[in-house]
Amino acid sequence: MTEHSTLRRVLKRKPVVGWAIYDWGNSAFATTVMAGFFPVFYSAISRDLSTEDSQFWFNVTLAAASILIAASAPILGAVADRGGARKKSSSSSRASAFS
């Protein structure tokens, strides 16, 4: 069996296609928030700071958020996997992100 036919068979599986579509949509959302929404929001709340200070704190905030996500993702993933409720955990974490 060739690599091409094996790849084609894997890509026909619903979970693989579903994950690819989810990942594509999530990447677009994260990029929009990080590059479009967050800088506008942050500039509105940092009007009293100089440009240099505003940029510094903006970068510190992004770094802290990235570290928090990197530290908590494996733990939250393990909790979700152990509980057997991946969709439920995923839905509740998305709901808390939007509230």
Secondary structure, DSSP 8 states (H G I E B T S, - for coil): --HHHHHHHHHTSHHHHHHHHHHHHHHHHHHHIIIIIHHHHHHHHTTTS-HHHHHHHHHHHHHHHHHHHHHHHHHHHHHHHHHT-HHHHHHHHHHHHH-
